[in-house]
Amino acid sequence: MAAGAPRVFVSHLSGVPAFDPNGDQVGRVRDVVVMLRVGRRPPRLLGLVVELSTRRRIFLPMTRVTGVESGQVIITGVLNVRRFEQRPTERLVLGEMLDRRVNLVDTGEEVTVLDVSVQQLPARRDWEIDRVFVRKGKGGTFRRKGETLTVDWSAVDGFSLEEHGQGAENLLATFEQLRPADLANVLHHLSPKRRAEVAAALDDDRLADVLEELPEDDQIEILGKLKEERAADVLEAMDPDDAADLLAELPEDDKERLLTLMQPDDAADVRRLMAYEERTAGGLMTTEPIVLRPDATVADALARVRMEDLSPALAAQVYVCRPPDETPTGKYLGTVHFQRLLRDPPYTLVGSILDDDLLPLAPDATLPAVAGFFATYDMVAAPVVDEGGALLGAVTVDDVLDHMLPDDWRETEFHLEEEGAGHGG
């Protein structure tokens, strides 16, 4: 940014792409690293946390930033792709400053930090925080009213103090458009204290989606910090197979207590899945595929496929069964794939366009057998049927991959060499 250019509010940097001088995107900005200074001197910007396409987070010094404009960051020089590790003297603006309660120096009034702005100093390459956007009055999800104002950094006090019960609504607002997997990556890189605060601020459905994408240790940590009633609600909102996997890692007493707090139907689905070996079709499947009777029409099927909360894999086909319609169903008759639904008139009965050539999976089919089935027939989901012919659920390709990759795959970057050492400003 050239000297004299308008200030940039940090929330506007969240998620913006970073490009090298050739115009190739190297990653996206996930946070801003600053160093607090003594007295009321504004914090100096050390650099940006940039997430590469591999989901590795690296440190990009501000000396490498040549432009911040039009929703993009331009950088120069060779990247050091060593994983970012926060130092004790550093602060993450998005992760640690937003939603913090501080005081106005003149009046002592408590305010909540909504955003901060940064600016490059004239005739220098240094950057620093210059202004703070705050809201008067107590914060909180249901108390958004209150006068807002922008003040100089020196006009507020309290950033250097450890705060308990810090909110998260403004941090979440900066990540509102992130996919669950990307928001999970954000949570994974926060401190345990901040991670718990953000999890508490998410609604049940969003938290459930994010938990499904987190490493096992983070899942257990977050669930353990929720009140038991809310933990049960979040488990109900998760896909049954993911909820079963998570509960299986808990001590027996905790597991039973949470299952008892869940709605009976949801708990029954989870218990049923926990009865199967983990690395079998029964252990991998979800109990909530799209099930239709043979007299349903293509229009009915397309309406079900369009449901927003379905994953692409589950929306790729519908399963046609005799009543009852909930798993375990009546006799499984066959599958109708999404492409076939697009080719036939809306009034066509799904029972007349079945694909019944492929044998379904048995619940005790091993993980290698399931993976071989997917690879052989180019499937993204497959039905699981018991000996009596009832549909028990469906296995999706993402669950197969999840169990075939190393346990720490969510934290591992592929095809990158460790280079350089550390970071600094």
Contacts in CASP RR format, 6 or more apart in sequence:
PFRMAT RR
TARGET T0000
AUTHOR 0000-0000-0000
METHOD contacts of the structure
MODEL  1
MAAGAPRVFVSHLSGVPAFDPNGDQVGRVRDVVVMLRVGRRPPRLLGLVV
ELSTRRRIFLPMTRVTGVESGQVIITGVLNVRRFEQRPTERLVLGEMLDR
RVNLVDTGEEVTVLDVSVQQLPARRDWEIDRVFVRKGKGGTFRRKGETLT
VDWSAVDGFSLEEHGQGAENLLATFEQLRPADLANVLHHLSPKRRAEVAA
ALDDDRLADVLEELPEDDQIEILGKLKEERAADVLEAMDPDDAADLLAEL
PEDDKERLLTLMQPDDAADVRRLMAYEERTAGGLMTTEPIVLRPDATVAD
ALARVRMEDLSPALAAQVYVCRPPDETPTGKYLGTVHFQRLLRDPPYTLV
GSILDDDLLPLAPDATLPAVAGFFATYDMVAAPVVDEGGALLGAVTVDDV
LDHMLPDDWRETEFHLEEEGAGHGG
1 8 0 8 1.000
1 67 0 8 1.000
1 68 0 8 1.000
1 69 0 8 1.000
1 119 0 8 1.000
1 120 0 8 1.000
2 120 0 8 1.000
3 120 0 8 1.000
3 121 0 8 1.000
3 122 0 8 1.000
3 123 0 8 1.000
4 119 0 8 1.000
4 120 0 8 1.000
4 122 0 8 1.000
5 69 0 8 1.000
5 119 0 8 1.000
5 120 0 8 1.000
7 117 0 8 1.000
7 118 0 8 1.000
7 119 0 8 1.000
7 130 0 8 1.000
7 131 0 8 1.000
8 68 0 8 1.000
8 117 0 8 1.000
8 118 0 8 1.000
8 119 0 8 1.000
9 115 0 8 1.000
9 116 0 8 1.000
9 117 0 8 1.000
9 133 0 8 1.000
10 32 0 8 1.000
10 93 0 8 1.000
10 94 0 8 1.000
10 115 0 8 1.000
10 116 0 8 1.000
10 117 0 8 1.000
10 118 0 8 1.000
11 94 0 8 1.000
11 98 0 8 1.000
11 115 0 8 1.000
11 170 0 8 1.000
11 173 0 8 1.000
11 174 0 8 1.000
12 71 0 8 1.000
13 29 0 8 1.000
13 32 0 8 1.000
13 48 0 8 1.000
13 68 0 8 1.000
13 73 0 8 1.000
14 29 0 8 1.000
14 30 0 8 1.000
14 31 0 8 1.000
14 94 0 8 1.000
14 174 0 8 1.000
14 175 0 8 1.000
15 28 0 8 1.000
15 29 0 8 1.000
15 30 0 8 1.000
16 28 0 8 1.000
16 29 0 8 1.000
16 71 0 8 1.000
16 72 0 8 1.000
16 73 0 8 1.000
17 25 0 8 1.000
17 27 0 8 1.000
17 28 0 8 1.000
17 29 0 8 1.000
17 71 0 8 1.000
17 72 0 8 1.000
17 73 0 8 1.000
18 25 0 8 1.000
18 26 0 8 1.000
18 27 0 8 1.000
18 28 0 8 1.000
18 29 0 8 1.000
18 48 0 8 1.000
18 50 0 8 1.000
18 60 0 8 1.000
18 72 0 8 1.000
18 73 0 8 1.000
18 74 0 8 1.000
18 75 0 8 1.000
19 25 0 8 1.000
19 26 0 8 1.000
19 72 0 8 1.000
19 73 0 8 1.000
19 74 0 8 1.000
19 75 0 8 1.000
20 26 0 8 1.000
20 75 0 8 1.000
20 76 0 8 1.000
20 77 0 8 1.000
21 66 0 8 1.000
21 74 0 8 1.000
21 75 0 8 1.000
21 76 0 8 1.000
21 77 0 8 1.000
26 50 0 8 1.000
26 52 0 8 1.000
26 75 0 8 1.000
26 79 0 8 1.000
27 50 0 8 1.000
27 51 0 8 1.000
27 52 0 8 1.000
27 53 0 8 1.000
28 50 0 8 1.000
28 51 0 8 1.000
29 48 0 8 1.000
29 49 0 8 1.000
29 50 0 8 1.000
29 51 0 8 1.000
29 73 0 8 1.000
30 49 0 8 1.000
30 50 0 8 1.000
30 51 0 8 1.000
30 57 0 8 1.000
30 94 0 8 1.000
30 186 0 8 1.000
30 189 0 8 1.000
31 48 0 8 1.000
31 49 0 8 1.000
31 92 0 8 1.000
31 93 0 8 1.000
31 94 0 8 1.000
31 95 0 8 1.000
32 45 0 8 1.000
32 47 0 8 1.000
32 48 0 8 1.000
32 49 0 8 1.000
32 92 0 8 1.000
32 93 0 8 1.000
32 94 0 8 1.000
32 118 0 8 1.000
33 45 0 8 1.000
33 46 0 8 1.000
33 47 0 8 1.000
33 48 0 8 1.000
33 49 0 8 1.000
33 59 0 8 1.000
33 86 0 8 1.000
33 90 0 8 1.000
33 91 0 8 1.000
33 92 0 8 1.000
33 93 0 8 1.000
34 43 0 8 1.000
34 44 0 8 1.000
34 45 0 8 1.000
34 46 0 8 1.000
34 90 0 8 1.000
34 91 0 8 1.000
34 93 0 8 1.000
34 128 0 8 1.000
34 129 0 8 1.000
35 43 0 8 1.000
35 44 0 8 1.000
35 46 0 8 1.000
35 89 0 8 1.000
35 90 0 8 1.000
35 91 0 8 1.000
36 43 0 8 1.000
36 89 0 8 1.000
36 91 0 8 1.000
36 159 0 8 1.000
36 160 0 8 1.000
37 43 0 8 1.000
37 44 0 8 1.000
40 153 0 8 1.000
40 154 0 8 1.000
42 128 0 8 1.000
42 129 0 8 1.000
42 130 0 8 1.000
42 153 0 8 1.000
42 154 0 8 1.000
43 91 0 8 1.000
43 128 0 8 1.000
43 129 0 8 1.000
43 153 0 8 1.000
43 159 0 8 1.000
44 126 0 8 1.000
44 127 0 8 1.000
44 128 0 8 1.000
45 62 0 8 1.000
45 118 0 8 1.000
45 126 0 8 1.000
45 127 0 8 1.000
45 128 0 8 1.000
45 129 0 8 1.000
46 59 0 8 1.000
46 61 0 8 1.000
46 62 0 8 1.000
46 90 0 8 1.000
46 423 0 8 1.000
46 424 0 8 1.000
46 425 0 8 1.000
47 59 0 8 1.000
47 60 0 8 1.000
47 61 0 8 1.000
47 62 0 8 1.000
47 65 0 8 1.000
47 425 0 8 1.000
48 59 0 8 1.000
48 60 0 8 1.000
48 62 0 8 1.000
48 65 0 8 1.000
48 73 0 8 1.000
49 57 0 8 1.000
49 58 0 8 1.000
49 59 0 8 1.000
49 60 0 8 1.000
49 84 0 8 1.000
49 92 0 8 1.000
50 57 0 8 1.000
50 58 0 8 1.000
50 59 0 8 1.000
50 60 0 8 1.000
51 57 0 8 1.000
51 185 0 8 1.000
52 58 0 8 1.000
52 81 0 8 1.000
52 413 0 8 1.000
52 416 0 8 1.000
54 413 0 8 1.000
54 414 0 8 1.000
54 415 0 8 1.000
54 416 0 8 1.000
55 185 0 8 1.000
55 413 0 8 1.000
56 81 0 8 1.000
56 83 0 8 1.000
56 413 0 8 1.000
56 416 0 8 1.000
57 83 0 8 1.000
57 84 0 8 1.000
57 189 0 8 1.000
58 79 0 8 1.000
58 80 0 8 1.000
58 81 0 8 1.000
58 82 0 8 1.000
58 83 0 8 1.000
58 84 0 8 1.000
59 80 0 8 1.000
59 82 0 8 1.000
59 84 0 8 1.000
59 422 0 8 1.000
59 423 0 8 1.000
59 424 0 8 1.000
60 75 0 8 1.000
60 79 0 8 1.000
61 423 0 8 1.000
61 424 0 8 1.000
61 425 0 8 1.000
62 125 0 8 1.000
62 126 0 8 1.000
62 127 0 8 1.000
62 425 0 8 1.000
63 125 0 8 1.000
63 425 0 8 1.000
64 75 0 8 1.000
64 76 0 8 1.000
64 77 0 8 1.000
65 73 0 8 1.000
65 74 0 8 1.000
65 75 0 8 1.000
66 74 0 8 1.000
66 75 0 8 1.000
66 76 0 8 1.000
67 73 0 8 1.000
67 74 0 8 1.000
68 74 0 8 1.000
80 419 0 8 1.000
80 420 0 8 1.000
80 422 0 8 1.000
80 423 0 8 1.000
81 416 0 8 1.000
81 417 0 8 1.000
81 418 0 8 1.000
81 419 0 8 1.000
82 418 0 8 1.000
82 419 0 8 1.000
82 420 0 8 1.000
82 421 0 8 1.000
82 422 0 8 1.000
82 423 0 8 1.000
83 413 0 8 1.000
84 423 0 8 1.000
85 422 0 8 1.000
85 423 0 8 1.000
86 92 0 8 1.000
91 97 0 8 1.000
91 159 0 8 1.000
93 116 0 8 1.000
93 129 0 8 1.000
94 171 0 8 1.000
94 174 0 8 1.000
95 171 0 8 1.000
95 190 0 8 1.000
95 194 0 8 1.000
96 191 0 8 1.000
96 194 0 8 1.000
97 113 0 8 1.000
97 116 0 8 1.000
97 159 0 8 1.000
98 113 0 8 1.000
98 114 0 8 1.000
98 115 0 8 1.000
98 116 0 8 1.000
98 170 0 8 1.000
98 171 0 8 1.000
98 174 0 8 1.000
99 112 0 8 1.000
99 113 0 8 1.000
99 166 0 8 1.000
99 167 0 8 1.000
99 168 0 8 1.000
99 169 0 8 1.000
99 170 0 8 1.000
99 171 0 8 1.000
99 197 0 8 1.000
100 112 0 8 1.000
100 113 0 8 1.000
100 158 0 8 1.000
100 159 0 8 1.000
100 163 0 8 1.000
100 166 0 8 1.000
101 110 0 8 1.000
101 111 0 8 1.000
101 112 0 8 1.000
101 113 0 8 1.000
101 139 0 8 1.000
101 163 0 8 1.000
101 166 0 8 1.000
102 110 0 8 1.000
102 111 0 8 1.000
102 113 0 8 1.000
102 132 0 8 1.000
102 134 0 8 1.000
102 156 0 8 1.000
102 157 0 8 1.000
102 158 0 8 1.000
102 159 0 8 1.000
103 109 0 8 1.000
103 110 0 8 1.000
103 111 0 8 1.000
103 156 0 8 1.000
103 157 0 8 1.000
103 158 0 8 1.000
104 111 0 8 1.000
104 134 0 8 1.000
104 151 0 8 1.000
104 155 0 8 1.000
104 156 0 8 1.000
104 157 0 8 1.000
105 154 0 8 1.000
105 155 0 8 1.000
105 156 0 8 1.000
105 157 0 8 1.000
106 155 0 8 1.000
108 157 0 8 1.000
109 136 0 8 1.000
109 137 0 8 1.000
110 137 0 8 1.000
110 138 0 8 1.000
111 134 0 8 1.000
111 135 0 8 1.000
111 136 0 8 1.000
111 137 0 8 1.000
111 156 0 8 1.000
112 134 0 8 1.000
112 135 0 8 1.000
112 137 0 8 1.000
112 138 0 8 1.000
112 139 0 8 1.000
112 170 0 8 1.000
113 132 0 8 1.000
113 133 0 8 1.000
113 134 0 8 1.000
113 156 0 8 1.000
113 170 0 8 1.000
114 133 0 8 1.000
114 134 0 8 1.000
114 135 0 8 1.000
114 148 0 8 1.000
114 170 0 8 1.000
115 132 0 8 1.000
115 133 0 8 1.000
115 170 0 8 1.000
116 129 0 8 1.000
116 131 0 8 1.000
116 132 0 8 1.000
116 133 0 8 1.000
116 153 0 8 1.000
117 129 0 8 1.000
117 130 0 8 1.000
117 131 0 8 1.000
117 132 0 8 1.000
117 133 0 8 1.000
117 150 0 8 1.000
118 127 0 8 1.000
118 128 0 8 1.000
118 129 0 8 1.000
118 130 0 8 1.000
119 127 0 8 1.000
119 128 0 8 1.000
119 130 0 8 1.000
120 126 0 8 1.000
120 127 0 8 1.000
121 127 0 8 1.000
121 128 0 8 1.000
129 153 0 8 1.000
130 152 0 8 1.000
130 153 0 8 1.000
131 150 0 8 1.000
131 151 0 8 1.000
131 152 0 8 1.000
131 153 0 8 1.000
132 150 0 8 1.000
132 151 0 8 1.000
132 152 0 8 1.000
132 153 0 8 1.000
132 155 0 8 1.000
132 156 0 8 1.000
133 148 0 8 1.000
133 149 0 8 1.000
133 150 0 8 1.000
134 148 0 8 1.000
134 149 0 8 1.000
134 150 0 8 1.000
134 151 0 8 1.000
134 156 0 8 1.000
135 146 0 8 1.000
135 147 0 8 1.000
135 148 0 8 1.000
136 146 0 8 1.000
136 147 0 8 1.000
136 148 0 8 1.000
136 149 0 8 1.000
137 143 0 8 1.000
137 146 0 8 1.000
139 167 0 8 1.000
139 169 0 8 1.000
140 167 0 8 1.000
140 169 0 8 1.000
141 169 0 8 1.000
141 201 0 8 1.000
144 169 0 8 1.000
165 197 0 8 1.000
166 193 0 8 1.000
166 194 0 8 1.000
166 197 0 8 1.000
167 197 0 8 1.000
167 201 0 8 1.000
168 194 0 8 1.000
168 197 0 8 1.000
168 198 0 8 1.000
168 200 0 8 1.000
168 201 0 8 1.000
169 201 0 8 1.000
171 198 0 8 1.000
172 198 0 8 1.000
172 201 0 8 1.000
172 202 0 8 1.000
175 182 0 8 1.000
175 183 0 8 1.000
175 186 0 8 1.000
178 186 0 8 1.000
180 206 0 8 1.000
180 209 0 8 1.000
180 210 0 8 1.000
180 212 0 8 1.000
180 213 0 8 1.000
181 213 0 8 1.000
183 206 0 8 1.000
183 210 0 8 1.000
183 213 0 8 1.000
184 210 0 8 1.000
184 211 0 8 1.000
184 213 0 8 1.000
184 214 0 8 1.000
184 218 0 8 1.000
184 410 0 8 1.000
185 213 0 8 1.000
187 195 0 8 1.000
187 198 0 8 1.000
187 199 0 8 1.000
187 210 0 8 1.000
187 214 0 8 1.000
187 218 0 8 1.000
187 222 0 8 1.000
188 195 0 8 1.000
188 214 0 8 1.000
188 215 0 8 1.000
188 218 0 8 1.000
188 410 0 8 1.000
188 411 0 8 1.000
190 198 0 8 1.000
192 221 0 8 1.000
195 218 0 8 1.000
195 221 0 8 1.000
195 222 0 8 1.000
196 221 0 8 1.000
196 222 0 8 1.000
196 225 0 8 1.000
199 207 0 8 1.000
199 210 0 8 1.000
199 222 0 8 1.000
199 225 0 8 1.000
199 226 0 8 1.000
200 225 0 8 1.000
200 226 0 8 1.000
202 210 0 8 1.000
204 230 0 8 1.000
204 233 0 8 1.000
204 234 0 8 1.000
204 236 0 8 1.000
204 237 0 8 1.000
205 237 0 8 1.000
205 309 0 8 1.000
207 222 0 8 1.000
207 234 0 8 1.000
207 237 0 8 1.000
208 234 0 8 1.000
208 235 0 8 1.000
208 237 0 8 1.000
208 238 0 8 1.000
211 219 0 8 1.000
211 222 0 8 1.000
211 223 0 8 1.000
211 234 0 8 1.000
211 238 0 8 1.000
211 242 0 8 1.000
211 246 0 8 1.000
212 238 0 8 1.000
212 239 0 8 1.000
212 242 0 8 1.000
213 410 0 8 1.000
214 222 0 8 1.000
214 410 0 8 1.000
215 408 0 8 1.000
215 410 0 8 1.000
215 411 0 8 1.000
216 246 0 8 1.000
216 249 0 8 1.000
216 407 0 8 1.000
219 246 0 8 1.000
219 249 0 8 1.000
220 246 0 8 1.000
220 249 0 8 1.000
220 250 0 8 1.000
223 231 0 8 1.000
223 234 0 8 1.000
223 235 0 8 1.000
223 246 0 8 1.000
223 250 0 8 1.000
224 231 0 8 1.000
226 234 0 8 1.000
228 257 0 8 1.000
228 258 0 8 1.000
228 261 0 8 1.000
229 261 0 8 1.000
231 258 0 8 1.000
231 261 0 8 1.000
232 258 0 8 1.000
232 261 0 8 1.000
232 262 0 8 1.000
235 243 0 8 1.000
235 246 0 8 1.000
235 247 0 8 1.000
235 258 0 8 1.000
235 262 0 8 1.000
235 266 0 8 1.000
235 270 0 8 1.000
236 243 0 8 1.000
236 262 0 8 1.000
236 263 0 8 1.000
236 266 0 8 1.000
238 246 0 8 1.000
239 286 0 8 1.000
239 288 0 8 1.000
240 266 0 8 1.000
240 269 0 8 1.000
240 270 0 8 1.000
240 273 0 8 1.000
240 286 0 8 1.000
240 287 0 8 1.000
240 288 0 8 1.000
241 273 0 8 1.000
241 283 0 8 1.000
241 284 0 8 1.000
241 285 0 8 1.000
241 286 0 8 1.000
241 287 0 8 1.000
241 399 0 8 1.000
243 266 0 8 1.000
243 270 0 8 1.000
244 270 0 8 1.000
244 273 0 8 1.000
244 274 0 8 1.000
244 283 0 8 1.000
245 278 0 8 1.000
247 255 0 8 1.000
247 258 0 8 1.000
247 259 0 8 1.000
247 270 0 8 1.000
247 274 0 8 1.000
248 255 0 8 1.000
248 274 0 8 1.000
248 278 0 8 1.000
250 258 0 8 1.000
259 267 0 8 1.000
259 270 0 8 1.000
259 271 0 8 1.000
260 267 0 8 1.000
262 270 0 8 1.000
269 287 0 8 1.000
269 288 0 8 1.000
269 327 0 8 1.000
272 287 0 8 1.000
273 282 0 8 1.000
273 283 0 8 1.000
273 285 0 8 1.000
273 287 0 8 1.000
276 282 0 8 1.000
276 283 0 8 1.000
276 363 0 8 1.000
276 364 0 8 1.000
277 283 0 8 1.000
277 364 0 8 1.000
278 284 0 8 1.000
278 403 0 8 1.000
279 366 0 8 1.000
279 367 0 8 1.000
279 403 0 8 1.000
280 363 0 8 1.000
280 364 0 8 1.000
280 365 0 8 1.000
280 366 0 8 1.000
280 367 0 8 1.000
280 370 0 8 1.000
281 361 0 8 1.000
281 362 0 8 1.000
281 363 0 8 1.000
281 364 0 8 1.000
281 365 0 8 1.000
281 369 0 8 1.000
281 370 0 8 1.000
281 382 0 8 1.000
281 384 0 8 1.000
281 395 0 8 1.000
282 363 0 8 1.000
282 364 0 8 1.000
282 365 0 8 1.000
282 384 0 8 1.000
282 392 0 8 1.000
282 393 0 8 1.000
282 395 0 8 1.000
283 363 0 8 1.000
284 367 0 8 1.000
284 370 0 8 1.000
284 395 0 8 1.000
284 399 0 8 1.000
284 400 0 8 1.000
284 403 0 8 1.000
285 363 0 8 1.000
285 384 0 8 1.000
285 392 0 8 1.000
285 393 0 8 1.000
285 394 0 8 1.000
285 395 0 8 1.000
285 399 0 8 1.000
286 314 0 8 1.000
286 393 0 8 1.000
286 394 0 8 1.000
286 395 0 8 1.000
286 396 0 8 1.000
286 399 0 8 1.000
287 327 0 8 1.000
287 392 0 8 1.000
287 393 0 8 1.000
288 314 0 8 1.000
288 327 0 8 1.000
288 393 0 8 1.000
289 314 0 8 1.000
289 318 0 8 1.000
289 319 0 8 1.000
289 327 0 8 1.000
289 381 0 8 1.000
289 383 0 8 1.000
289 391 0 8 1.000
289 393 0 8 1.000
289 394 0 8 1.000
290 301 0 8 1.000
290 304 0 8 1.000
290 305 0 8 1.000
290 310 0 8 1.000
290 314 0 8 1.000
290 315 0 8 1.000
290 317 0 8 1.000
290 318 0 8 1.000
290 319 0 8 1.000
291 318 0 8 1.000
291 319 0 8 1.000
291 320 0 8 1.000
291 321 0 8 1.000
291 325 0 8 1.000
291 326 0 8 1.000
291 327 0 8 1.000
291 329 0 8 1.000
291 391 0 8 1.000
292 300 0 8 1.000
292 301 0 8 1.000
292 304 0 8 1.000
292 318 0 8 1.000
292 319 0 8 1.000
292 320 0 8 1.000
292 321 0 8 1.000
292 325 0 8 1.000
292 350 0 8 1.000
293 320 0 8 1.000
293 321 0 8 1.000
293 322 0 8 1.000
293 323 0 8 1.000
293 325 0 8 1.000
294 320 0 8 1.000
294 322 0 8 1.000
294 333 0 8 1.000
294 349 0 8 1.000
294 350 0 8 1.000
294 351 0 8 1.000
294 354 0 8 1.000
295 349 0 8 1.000
295 351 0 8 1.000
296 320 0 8 1.000
296 349 0 8 1.000
296 350 0 8 1.000
296 351 0 8 1.000
297 346 0 8 1.000
297 347 0 8 1.000
297 348 0 8 1.000
297 349 0 8 1.000
297 350 0 8 1.000
298 341 0 8 1.000
298 344 0 8 1.000
298 345 0 8 1.000
298 346 0 8 1.000
298 347 0 8 1.000
298 348 0 8 1.000
298 349 0 8 1.000
298 350 0 8 1.000
298 353 0 8 1.000
299 346 0 8 1.000
299 347 0 8 1.000
300 350 0 8 1.000
301 318 0 8 1.000
301 336 0 8 1.000
301 341 0 8 1.000
301 350 0 8 1.000
302 341 0 8 1.000
302 346 0 8 1.000
304 318 0 8 1.000
305 315 0 8 1.000
305 318 0 8 1.000
305 338 0 8 1.000
305 341 0 8 1.000
306 315 0 8 1.000
307 315 0 8 1.000
311 396 0 8 1.000
311 398 0 8 1.000
312 380 0 8 1.000
313 380 0 8 1.000
313 381 0 8 1.000
313 396 0 8 1.000
313 397 0 8 1.000
313 398 0 8 1.000
314 381 0 8 1.000
314 394 0 8 1.000
314 396 0 8 1.000
315 338 0 8 1.000
316 337 0 8 1.000
316 338 0 8 1.000
316 380 0 8 1.000
316 381 0 8 1.000
317 335 0 8 1.000
317 336 0 8 1.000
317 337 0 8 1.000
317 338 0 8 1.000
317 381 0 8 1.000
318 335 0 8 1.000
318 336 0 8 1.000
318 341 0 8 1.000
318 350 0 8 1.000
319 329 0 8 1.000
319 332 0 8 1.000
319 334 0 8 1.000
319 335 0 8 1.000
319 383 0 8 1.000
319 391 0 8 1.000
319 393 0 8 1.000
319 394 0 8 1.000
320 332 0 8 1.000
320 333 0 8 1.000
320 334 0 8 1.000
320 335 0 8 1.000
320 336 0 8 1.000
320 350 0 8 1.000
320 351 0 8 1.000
320 354 0 8 1.000
321 329 0 8 1.000
321 330 0 8 1.000
321 331 0 8 1.000
321 332 0 8 1.000
321 333 0 8 1.000
321 334 0 8 1.000
321 390 0 8 1.000
321 391 0 8 1.000
322 329 0 8 1.000
322 330 0 8 1.000
322 331 0 8 1.000
322 333 0 8 1.000
323 329 0 8 1.000
323 330 0 8 1.000
324 330 0 8 1.000
327 390 0 8 1.000
327 391 0 8 1.000
327 392 0 8 1.000
327 393 0 8 1.000
328 386 0 8 1.000
328 390 0 8 1.000
328 391 0 8 1.000
328 392 0 8 1.000
329 390 0 8 1.000
329 391 0 8 1.000
330 389 0 8 1.000
330 390 0 8 1.000
330 391 0 8 1.000
331 388 0 8 1.000
331 389 0 8 1.000
331 390 0 8 1.000
332 360 0 8 1.000
332 383 0 8 1.000
332 385 0 8 1.000
332 389 0 8 1.000
332 390 0 8 1.000
332 391 0 8 1.000
333 351 0 8 1.000
333 354 0 8 1.000
333 356 0 8 1.000
334 354 0 8 1.000
334 355 0 8 1.000
334 356 0 8 1.000
334 383 0 8 1.000
335 354 0 8 1.000
335 355 0 8 1.000
335 356 0 8 1.000
335 358 0 8 1.000
335 383 0 8 1.000
336 350 0 8 1.000
336 351 0 8 1.000
336 353 0 8 1.000
336 354 0 8 1.000
336 355 0 8 1.000
337 355 0 8 1.000
340 353 0 8 1.000
340 355 0 8 1.000
344 353 0 8 1.000
358 377 0 8 1.000
358 382 0 8 1.000
360 382 0 8 1.000
360 383 0 8 1.000
360 384 0 8 1.000
360 385 0 8 1.000
360 391 0 8 1.000
361 369 0 8 1.000
361 370 0 8 1.000
361 373 0 8 1.000
361 382 0 8 1.000
361 383 0 8 1.000
361 384 0 8 1.000
361 385 0 8 1.000
361 395 0 8 1.000
362 384 0 8 1.000
362 385 0 8 1.000
362 386 0 8 1.000
362 387 0 8 1.000
363 384 0 8 1.000
363 386 0 8 1.000
363 392 0 8 1.000
365 373 0 8 1.000
365 384 0 8 1.000
367 400 0 8 1.000
367 403 0 8 1.000
367 404 0 8 1.000
370 382 0 8 1.000
370 395 0 8 1.000
370 400 0 8 1.000
371 400 0 8 1.000
371 404 0 8 1.000
373 379 0 8 1.000
373 382 0 8 1.000
374 380 0 8 1.000
374 382 0 8 1.000
374 397 0 8 1.000
374 400 0 8 1.000
379 397 0 8 1.000
380 396 0 8 1.000
380 397 0 8 1.000
381 394 0 8 1.000
381 395 0 8 1.000
381 396 0 8 1.000
381 397 0 8 1.000
382 394 0 8 1.000
382 395 0 8 1.000
383 391 0 8 1.000
383 393 0 8 1.000
383 394 0 8 1.000
384 391 0 8 1.000
384 392 0 8 1.000
384 393 0 8 1.000
384 394 0 8 1.000
384 395 0 8 1.000
385 391 0 8 1.000
385 392 0 8 1.000
386 392 0 8 1.000
406 412 0 8 1.000
END
